[in-house]
């Protein structure tokens, strides 16, 4: 099974936890960062040991990532989407990411898209020029968790951002030419804050006008 072999050829540290969006189920997964540089969201236990393992935040050595790409190319994994794995790969330096994306485009043929996760704060920390560099290198789409358009709910959930920052980050990303997929968490405010959750989320989605949004 070629899909299983895609997973088997990855050369990862023993503790590497690799997650991906459901739509990237058949993508080549290339670990760029380990863990999450925020790792405080109350609804996420991915790297906190809740599911049996923990992982500290780290940026993988560039040489290791490029070796992974070489390995995929040698095994003829061409024509697949590529997902740069890690909690928030956009937290890594821009020149580091550009080198990886350009190398993917160089070594792997007919890649329909290159994508990754991002946190709004990481997008806001990058300049317009840096985001443009990522777009021109070949980063097609970024997945970002909005979760809720209510700043109150985001604060309760320790998301580390607010509604206005999400709007600013979303617009900034789209301006660079990179597509944006937002995730909204249904029921996040509970019954008590359900109306605020729905209305706030509708407002933020309308303001940003993302390429696509999904519920989870």
C-alpha positions as CSV (number, residue, x, y, z in Angstrom):
1,X,0.0,0.0,0.0
2,X,1.6,3.2,-1.2
3,X,-0.1,5.4,1.4
4,X,1.3,3.2,4.2
5,X,4.8,3.3,2.7
6,X,4.6,7.1,2.6
7,X,4.4,7.1,6.4
8,X,7.1,4.4,6.8
9,X,9.8,6.2,4.8
10,X,9.6,9.3,7.1
11,X,12.8,9.7,9.1
12,X,11.6,11.3,12.4
13,X,12.9,11.7,15.9
14,X,11.5,8.9,18.2
15,X,9.3,11.4,20.1
16,X,8.0,13.2,17.0
17,X,4.2,13.6,17.1
18,X,2.8,14.3,13.6
19,X,-0.7,15.6,13.2
20,X,-2.4,16.9,10.1
21,X,-5.8,18.2,8.9
22,X,-8.3,15.5,7.7
23,X,-8.1,16.9,4.2
24,X,-4.3,16.1,4.2
25,X,-5.0,12.4,4.7
26,X,-3.2,11.4,1.5
27,X,-0.5,14.0,1.6
28,X,3.2,13.5,2.1
29,X,3.9,14.6,5.7
30,X,7.2,16.4,6.3
31,X,7.9,17.3,9.9
32,X,9.3,20.8,10.2
33,X,8.7,21.7,13.8
34,X,8.0,19.5,16.8
35,X,5.4,20.3,19.5
36,X,3.6,23.7,19.7
37,X,5.2,27.0,20.5
38,X,2.0,28.0,22.4
39,X,0.7,24.7,23.8
40,X,-1.7,26.3,26.3
41,X,-5.1,25.9,24.6
42,X,-7.5,24.2,27.1
43,X,-9.2,22.1,24.4
44,X,-5.9,20.7,22.9
45,X,-4.0,17.9,24.6
46,X,-1.9,16.8,21.6
47,X,1.5,17.5,23.1
48,X,0.6,17.5,26.8
49,X,0.6,13.8,27.4
50,X,-3.2,13.4,27.5
51,X,-2.9,10.8,24.7
52,X,0.1,9.1,26.1
53,X,3.1,11.2,24.9
54,X,4.4,14.6,25.3
55,X,6.6,16.7,23.0
56,X,8.5,20.0,23.6
57,X,8.6,22.6,21.0
58,X,11.6,22.5,18.7
59,X,12.5,23.5,15.1
60,X,14.0,20.5,13.3
61,X,17.5,20.9,11.8
62,X,17.3,22.1,8.2
63,X,19.6,19.3,7.1
64,X,17.2,16.6,8.5
65,X,14.2,18.1,6.8
66,X,16.0,18.3,3.4
67,X,17.1,14.7,3.8
68,X,13.5,13.7,4.3
69,X,12.6,15.5,1.1
70,X,15.4,13.7,-0.7
71,X,14.1,10.4,0.6
72,X,10.6,11.0,-0.7
73,X,12.0,12.0,-4.1
74,X,14.2,8.9,-4.3
75,X,11.1,6.8,-3.5
76,X,9.2,8.5,-6.3
77,X,6.5,10.1,-4.1
78,X,5.7,12.6,-6.8
79,X,2.3,14.1,-7.5
80,X,1.2,14.2,-3.9
81,X,0.3,17.3,-1.8
82,X,2.9,18.1,0.8
83,X,2.0,19.0,4.4
84,X,4.7,20.7,6.5
85,X,3.9,19.1,9.8
86,X,4.2,20.5,13.3
87,X,1.9,22.5,15.6
88,X,2.8,25.9,14.2
89,X,5.5,25.7,11.5
90,X,5.1,29.4,10.7
91,X,6.8,30.1,14.1
92,X,10.1,29.1,12.4
93,X,12.3,31.7,10.7
94,X,11.1,32.7,7.2
95,X,14.3,32.0,5.4
96,X,14.3,28.4,6.9
97,X,10.8,27.8,5.7
98,X,11.5,29.3,2.2
99,X,14.5,26.9,1.8
100,X,12.3,23.9,2.7
101,X,9.4,24.9,0.4
102,X,11.7,25.7,-2.5
103,X,13.5,22.3,-2.0
104,X,10.1,20.5,-2.0
105,X,9.3,22.2,-5.3
106,X,12.7,21.4,-6.7
107,X,13.0,17.7,-5.7
108,X,9.4,16.5,-5.9
109,X,7.5,16.7,-9.2
110,X,4.0,17.8,-9.8
111,X,3.2,18.8,-6.2
112,X,-0.4,20.2,-6.3
113,X,0.0,22.1,-3.1
114,X,2.2,22.8,-0.1
115,X,0.4,23.6,3.2
116,X,0.9,23.9,7.0
117,X,-0.7,24.9,10.3
118,X,-0.2,28.4,11.7
119,X,-1.1,30.4,14.8
120,X,-2.4,34.0,14.3
121,X,0.4,35.5,16.4
122,X,3.0,33.8,14.2
123,X,1.4,35.4,11.1
124,X,1.3,38.8,12.8
125,X,5.0,38.6,13.8
126,X,6.0,38.1,10.1
127,X,6.2,41.1,7.8
128,X,4.2,41.5,4.7
129,X,7.4,40.9,2.7
130,X,8.1,37.6,4.6
131,X,4.6,36.3,3.9
132,X,5.1,37.3,0.3
133,X,8.4,35.3,0.2
134,X,6.6,32.2,1.5
135,X,3.9,32.6,-1.1
136,X,6.4,33.0,-3.9
137,X,8.4,30.0,-2.7
138,X,5.3,27.9,-3.1
139,X,3.3,27.8,0.1
140,X,-0.3,27.5,-1.1
141,X,-2.6,27.3,1.9
142,X,-2.4,27.7,5.7
143,X,-4.7,26.1,8.2
144,X,-5.5,28.2,11.2
145,X,-7.7,27.6,14.2
146,X,-10.2,30.4,14.7
147,X,-12.2,28.2,17.1
148,X,-14.5,31.2,18.1
149,X,-15.1,34.8,17.1
150,X,-15.7,35.7,20.7
151,X,-12.7,37.2,22.5
152,X,-14.2,36.2,25.8
153,X,-14.4,32.5,24.8
154,X,-10.9,32.7,23.3
155,X,-9.6,34.1,26.6
156,X,-11.4,31.4,28.6
157,X,-9.9,28.7,26.4
158,X,-6.4,30.3,26.7
159,X,-6.1,30.6,22.9
160,X,-3.5,33.4,23.2
161,X,-5.3,35.7,20.8
162,X,-8.6,37.7,20.4
163,X,-11.1,38.2,17.7
164,X,-9.5,41.4,16.3
165,X,-6.1,39.8,16.1
166,X,-7.6,36.8,14.2
167,X,-9.1,39.2,11.7
168,X,-5.9,41.1,11.3
169,X,-3.9,37.9,10.8
170,X,-6.4,36.4,8.4
171,X,-6.5,39.5,6.2
172,X,-2.7,39.8,6.3
173,X,-2.2,36.2,5.2
174,X,-4.7,36.5,2.3
175,X,-3.1,39.7,1.1
176,X,0.1,37.8,0.6
177,X,-1.5,35.4,-1.9
178,X,-1.6,32.4,0.5
179,X,-5.0,30.8,0.8
180,X,-6.5,30.5,4.3
181,X,-8.5,27.6,5.8
182,X,-10.1,28.4,9.2
183,X,-11.4,26.0,11.8
184,X,-14.3,26.7,14.0
185,X,-15.1,24.6,17.1
186,X,-18.8,23.9,17.5
187,X,-20.2,24.4,21.0
188,X,-17.0,25.9,22.4
189,X,-18.8,28.5,24.5
190,X,-21.3,25.9,26.0
191,X,-25.0,26.8,26.4
192,X,-24.2,29.9,28.4
193,X,-22.1,31.6,25.7
194,X,-23.7,29.9,22.6
195,X,-25.2,33.1,21.2
196,X,-22.0,35.1,21.7
197,X,-20.0,32.2,20.1
198,X,-22.3,32.1,17.0
199,X,-22.6,35.8,16.4
200,X,-19.0,36.5,17.1
201,X,-17.8,33.7,14.9
202,X,-20.1,34.8,12.0
203,X,-18.8,38.4,12.3
204,X,-15.1,37.3,12.2
205,X,-15.6,34.9,9.3
206,X,-17.4,37.7,7.4
207,X,-14.6,40.2,8.1
208,X,-11.8,37.8,7.1
209,X,-13.6,36.1,4.2
210,X,-11.3,33.1,4.2
211,X,-10.8,30.8,1.3
212,X,-12.6,28.1,3.2
213,X,-13.7,27.3,6.8
214,X,-14.6,24.1,8.5
215,X,-16.3,23.0,11.7
216,X,-14.7,20.6,14.1
